């Protein structure tokens, strides 16, 4: 369903246990970045009406998620602050081809894979944490992230035939798996 080639490793759960506050702050940054990605796609492909409508919905939903994470941080007394990002996103974006329409397809599929990984991580977090508020919070976000993943993949099919999109998604998912397996030394949503 989520197109992922590898599950989250125990290594990441150890990072969660050692740095949950940082994971929560990074989650806020991820929601903000997800809204920015959708907005950039809207500006880049404004003449593609289905994409424009879908990105409008995703921007609004991601900004609402950002607000919800900020509220969670405030309730817990965790200050929202700058963090160095993980290398996950930049490494994945390096795989985006430069020429259109392949670039549009890759941008959409990379966004979809990031949403898929977030969805999977939210499920893992909900099962791992003992705090009932956090369990419920992460379960509440799962469906939206899965829907965003499916939307990005569907929209990529508006630029290239579906079999070509599926083949490229498979390749990008293998690349994503290698990146996520390599990980990052700091606790982040995608480390």
N, C-alpha and C positions, 0 to 999 in steps of 0.2 A: 504493500500500500504506500509506503513512504519512500520507496526507491533506494533505501540505504543498503550498503553492502557489508557493514560491520556494526555490531552493537557497541554501546558505551562500555568501556573497560572499567574494571575495579579500580584502576589507577585514578580515574576521575572521581570516583566516590571518595577516595582517600583525600583528594583535594577539597571536595565539598566539606568533609568532616573537619579538615584543618582550616578552612577559610570560607565558611558559609557567608559571612558578611560581605566579603569581596565578590562572591558569586552573585549575591543579591544586587549589589551595586552594578556589577557588570550586566546583569539581566536588564536593568533599567537602560543602560547604554545600548544594549542589543535591540530593545524595542524602539528606541529613538532612531537607531541606524536603519532598522527595517522600514520605518516610515519614510526615512530619507531615500532609501533605495526605490521604494514604490513611487515616490514623488519624482525622482530622476527618470524612471522609466516612463512616467506620464509625460514629462517634458520631452523626452527623446522620441517618443512614438505617439505624439498627440494626434496624428492623422489616423491612428488605428483605434476606432471607436470602442470595440469591445475591451481593449486593453485600458483605454482611458477610464471607462466606467469601473472596471475591476480595480484599477489602481486607486481610484478615489475611495472605494470602500476599504481597501487594505490600509491606505494612509490613515483614515479615520480610526480604524480598529487598532492599528499599531500605536497610534497616539493615545488612545484610551488605555491600552495595556501599559504604556509608559506611565501614564497618570496613576494607574493602579499599583505599579511597582513603587513609584515615588511615595504613595500613601502607605504602602507596606513598610518601606524604609523609615518613614516618619514615625509610624506606630512603634517601631522597634528601636527608635533612637539611633539609627544608623545614618550618618550624614551622606547625602549624595555628593560625589566628588569625582574628579577626573581619575581615570585608571589607564594604565597602559593596556592597549587591547591585546588579545591573543593574536597569533600569526595566522590563525585559521582562515579568516576572511580574505586577507591579502593573498595567501597562498592559493586559495580557490579561485579568486578573481584573475590570477595569472593565467589560468587555463582558458579564459575567454578569448575567442578569435576576434580579429580586428576588422574584418570585412563584413558588411551587411549582405544578406539577412542573417548570416551565421552569428554575427555579434548579438543580434536581438535574441536569437534562440539561446545562446549561451548565457546571456545576462539573465534571462527568465529562468533557465534551468538552474543556474547557480543560486539565484534567489530562492527557488523552490527547494533545493537541497539544504540550504541553510535553515529554511522553515521546517523541513523534515527533521533535521538534526535537533532543532529546538524542541519540536514536538516529542521526539524520542527522549530527550534529556528531561523534559517536564514530567514525562511518565516515570522515568527512573527516579527523579527527585521525589515525586509523590509517593513512590513505594519505599524510598529510603529514609526520608526524614521522619522524626518522631513527633514533631510539632504539628498539631492538628490544623492550625491556620495555614501553615505552609503546604501541608498535604492537600487541603481543599483548594488552595490558591492554584497550585500547579495542575491539579486535575481540571480546574475550570478553564485553563488556557489551552489544554490539549486539542480540543476540537477545532479551535480557530487556527492553530498552527497547521494542522492536517489539511484544513480547507484551503489555506493559503498555498501550501505545497501543490495541491491539486489544481488550483487556479493558475499558478505559474506554468505548470506543465501543459495545461490545456491551452493557454495563451501562446505558448511556443509553437503549437500546432497551427496557429494562424499565420506563421511566417514560413514554415517548411512542412512538408507532409509528415504525418504522424509516425510512420515507420522510421524516418530519418531522425525525428525528435527522440524516439525511444532508444535508438542506437546511441545517439549522442548522450542522452541521459544516463544510459548504462556506463558509458566511458567516464563521464564526469563523476558518477557515483563511485566508481572504482578509485578515481583520483581523490575524492572526498574521504573515502575510507582510509587511504594511505595517510592523508593529512591528519585525520582525527586519531588514528592509531599512533602516529608520531607524537602528538600532544604538545603541550607547552608546560613549562615549569611552574607557572603561576596559576592560581585557581580562577578560572573564567568559565562562562557558560559553554564555550567551545574550546576548552583547553584539553 
